[in-house]
Amino acid sequence: MTDHEEFRRQVRAWLAGNVPAGDLPDPDTDDGFGAHRDWERRLYDAGYSGISWPTEYGGRGGDVLHEAIFAEEYELAGAPVRITRPAQRFLGPTLIRYGSAEQRRRWLPGMLRADHIWCQGFSEPDAGSDLAGVRTRARWDGDRFVVDGQKTWTTYGRFGDRMFTLARTGEPGGRHRGLSCLVIDMRGAGVRVRPVRQAHGQTGFAEVFFDSVAVPAGNLVGPRDEGWDVAMTLLSFERGPDAGAPVRTRRRLDALVGDIVEAGGSPGTVRDLGDLYARLSAFQAYTCRRVGARLAGEPVGAESSLVKLFAARLDADIVQLGVELFGDERLAERAPEFLDYWHSRAGSIYGGTAEIQRNVVADRILGLPRC
Ligand SMILES: Cc1cc2nc3c(=O)[nH]c(=O)nc-3n(C[C@H](O)[C@H](O)[C@H](O)COP(=O)(O)OP(=O)(O)OC[C@H]3O[C@@H](n4cnc5c(N)ncnc54)[C@H](O)[C@@H]3O)c2cc1C
């Protein structure tokens, strides 16, 4: 794999010549999803998908630093949102860690090429923060599992082909034991996908219902009844450092400053901005430190909760300041970044809520007693 600085030069040059001019349509629409899928294929064909994944599964075979460089350059170039993000960031890495050689060969290349869109099927109507409370049941039936239940808040569920699911295979009282991770074909018999309309009017999100869905034994990922560890690894990848995130956040903050300079800001506003830039610098430094730790071979662990907590709060505060100063309509008009006002609110919920991250930090990093 290319030396890091040379890699950065190559990525920058490729993105400069290939990032579509203007925004692609919203990926939560049919047209938009198709346009984003085409973009994913261009990235894949150019060798810019799965930067740190093994080459035998279609990746580029780089290290964590190559991955971080790509993420930074991608955001600096203002390239489109990735519809393979769940696959690239946490579903694929979990399969690389826990999947069998046959499963990796079967699933990973199609994930990177966006031939199959992968969804995360953890949350249920009565199991979010309390994930061990999942009620979706996978009954063993001789040579396969039969799944009944419901998942909710499934990102890109409307377009999904495969779902990485957590289901109960053991006794209901077993809590963390008796859960297993299964890959379910979302186009198969007995699966019903009901799109959910969101605040911005689009319907990429979905609820997914399973009615006696047959799942081959070969779709079990990791040991049967011990899927909790697999699920926790997946979540730590999901919450873990993303070198592109501070770049995205800086763009948002710079856009806000541009508006404030034009409109004129009070001393109070300048103080608020100073505070936000200081937090952005800390976020950037902490992200670099976590990337460095991963490069040195440290596992992604509870510290990913700190990253998630910090990033979600900072993003929401930047957007909130903009809304307080200018009102959401004017912001939407002047700075397209602020159209995702709603999404900034969701940052403290998806991947585990802010309260749950604080519980993890208190328990696993600070070692505080449980109340
Ligand atoms: C944009 C978005 C995308 C998502 N995508 C997916 C997806 O693709 N796949 C998927 O499986 N899920 C997805 N989710 C769901 C997400 O993981 C859950 O919403 C989240 O885990 C919270 O669960 P809940 O909604 O059931 O809230 P609840 O768990 O019911 O929590 C309600 C409130 O109580 C608080 N609370 C609960 N327990 C505790 C506790 N022990 N201590 C302190 N406070 C507590 C919570 O912090 C929260 O404020 C997505 C959510 C969003 C917003």
The ligand as an SDF file (V2000), in Angstrom:
LIG
                    3D

 53 58  0  0  0  0  0  0  0  0999 V2000
  -31.2460    8.9140   13.0100 C   0  0  0  0  0  0  0  0  0  0  0  0
  -31.3560    7.5740   13.7070 C   0  0  0  0  0  0  0  0  0  0  0  0
  -30.9300    6.4390   13.0330 C   0  0  0  0  0  0  0  0  0  0  0  0
  -31.0500    5.1840   13.6540 C   0  0  0  0  0  0  0  0  0  0  0  0
  -30.6910    4.0720   12.9450 N   0  0  0  0  0  0  0  0  0  0  0  0
  -30.8270    2.8550   13.5080 C   0  0  0  0  0  0  0  0  0  0  0  0
  -30.5030    1.6820   12.7600 C   0  0  0  0  0  0  0  0  0  0  0  0
  -30.1240    1.7410   11.5830 O   0  0  0  0  0  0  0  0  0  0  0  0
  -30.6380    0.4780   13.3630 N   0  0  0  0  0  0  0  0  0  0  0  0
  -31.0430    0.3630   14.6710 C   0  0  0  0  0  0  0  0  0  0  0  0
  -31.0910   -0.7540   15.1730 O   0  0  0  0  0  0  0  0  0  0  0  0
  -31.4020    1.4500   15.3910 N   0  0  0  0  0  0  0  0  0  0  0  0
  -31.2920    2.6940   14.8450 C   0  0  0  0  0  0  0  0  0  0  0  0
  -31.6580    3.8160   15.5710 N   0  0  0  0  0  0  0  0  0  0  0  0
  -32.2620    3.6490   16.8800 C   0  0  0  0  0  0  0  0  0  0  0  0
  -31.3650    4.0530   18.0540 C   0  0  0  0  0  0  0  0  0  0  0  0
  -30.3110    3.1450   18.2250 O   0  0  0  0  0  0  0  0  0  0  0  0
  -32.2610    4.1220   19.3070 C   0  0  0  0  0  0  0  0  0  0  0  0
  -33.2030    5.1630   19.0780 O   0  0  0  0  0  0  0  0  0  0  0  0
  -31.4770    4.4220   20.5550 C   0  0  0  0  0  0  0  0  0  0  0  0
  -30.6680    3.3360   20.9160 O   0  0  0  0  0  0  0  0  0  0  0  0
  -32.4090    4.7810   21.7520 C   0  0  0  0  0  0  0  0  0  0  0  0
  -33.3910    3.8310   21.9270 O   0  0  0  0  0  0  0  0  0  0  0  0
  -34.9390    4.2520   22.0620 P   0  0  0  0  0  0  0  0  0  0  0  0
  -35.2650    5.1320   20.8970 O   0  0  0  0  0  0  0  0  0  0  0  0
  -35.7140    3.0040   22.2300 O   0  0  0  0  0  0  0  0  0  0  0  0
  -35.0130    5.1600   23.3530 O   0  0  0  0  0  0  0  0  0  0  0  0
  -35.1230    4.6300   24.8490 P   0  0  0  0  0  0  0  0  0  0  0  0
  -34.1140    3.5620   25.0690 O   0  0  0  0  0  0  0  0  0  0  0  0
  -36.5380    4.3010   25.1390 O   0  0  0  0  0  0  0  0  0  0  0  0
  -34.6850    5.9010   25.6720 O   0  0  0  0  0  0  0  0  0  0  0  0
  -35.5780    6.9870   25.9550 C   0  0  0  0  0  0  0  0  0  0  0  0
  -34.8360    7.9810   26.8340 C   0  0  0  0  0  0  0  0  0  0  0  0
  -34.4990    7.3770   28.1100 O   0  0  0  0  0  0  0  0  0  0  0  0
  -33.1020    7.4610   28.3430 C   0  0  0  0  0  0  0  0  0  0  0  0
  -32.6060    6.2500   28.9980 N   0  0  0  0  0  0  0  0  0  0  0  0
  -32.9420    4.9750   28.7110 C   0  0  0  0  0  0  0  0  0  0  0  0
  -32.2710    4.1110   29.5070 N   0  0  0  0  0  0  0  0  0  0  0  0
  -31.4710    4.8570   30.3020 C   0  0  0  0  0  0  0  0  0  0  0  0
  -30.5250    4.5550   31.3360 C   0  0  0  0  0  0  0  0  0  0  0  0
  -30.2550    3.2880   31.6790 N   0  0  0  0  0  0  0  0  0  0  0  0
  -29.8790    5.5860   31.9560 N   0  0  0  0  0  0  0  0  0  0  0  0
  -30.1330    6.8690   31.5920 C   0  0  0  0  0  0  0  0  0  0  0  0
  -31.0310    7.2230   30.6290 N   0  0  0  0  0  0  0  0  0  0  0  0
  -31.6940    6.2360   29.9870 C   0  0  0  0  0  0  0  0  0  0  0  0
  -32.4870    7.5810   26.9620 C   0  0  0  0  0  0  0  0  0  0  0  0
  -31.1990    8.1880   27.0090 O   0  0  0  0  0  0  0  0  0  0  0  0
  -33.5040    8.4370   26.2200 C   0  0  0  0  0  0  0  0  0  0  0  0
  -33.3120    9.8050   26.5080 O   0  0  0  0  0  0  0  0  0  0  0  0
  -31.5650    5.0770   14.9720 C   0  0  0  0  0  0  0  0  0  0  0  0
  -31.9800    6.2360   15.6550 C   0  0  0  0  0  0  0  0  0  0  0  0
  -31.8900    7.4590   15.0270 C   0  0  0  0  0  0  0  0  0  0  0  0
  -32.3730    8.6870   15.7660 C   0  0  0  0  0  0  0  0  0  0  0  0
  1  2  1  0
  2  3  1  0
  2 52  2  0
  3  4  2  0
  4  5  1  0
  4 50  1  0
  5  6  2  0
  6  7  1  0
  6 13  1  0
  7  8  2  0
  7  9  1  0
  9 10  1  0
 10 11  2  0
 10 12  1  0
 12 13  2  0
 13 14  1  0
 14 15  1  0
 14 50  1  0
 15 16  1  0
 16 17  1  0
 16 18  1  0
 18 19  1  0
 18 20  1  0
 20 21  1  0
 20 22  1  0
 22 23  1  0
 23 24  1  0
 24 25  2  0
 24 26  1  0
 24 27  1  0
 27 28  1  0
 28 29  2  0
 28 30  1  0
 28 31  1  0
 31 32  1  0
 32 33  1  0
 33 34  1  0
 33 48  1  0
 34 35  1  0
 35 36  1  0
 35 46  1  0
 36 37  1  0
 36 45  1  0
 37 38  2  0
 38 39  1  0
 39 40  1  0
 39 45  2  0
 40 41  1  0
 40 42  2  0
 42 43  1  0
 43 44  2  0
 44 45  1  0
 46 47  1  0
 46 48  1  0
 48 49  1  0
 50 51  2  0
 51 52  1  0
 52 53  1  0
M  END
$$$$
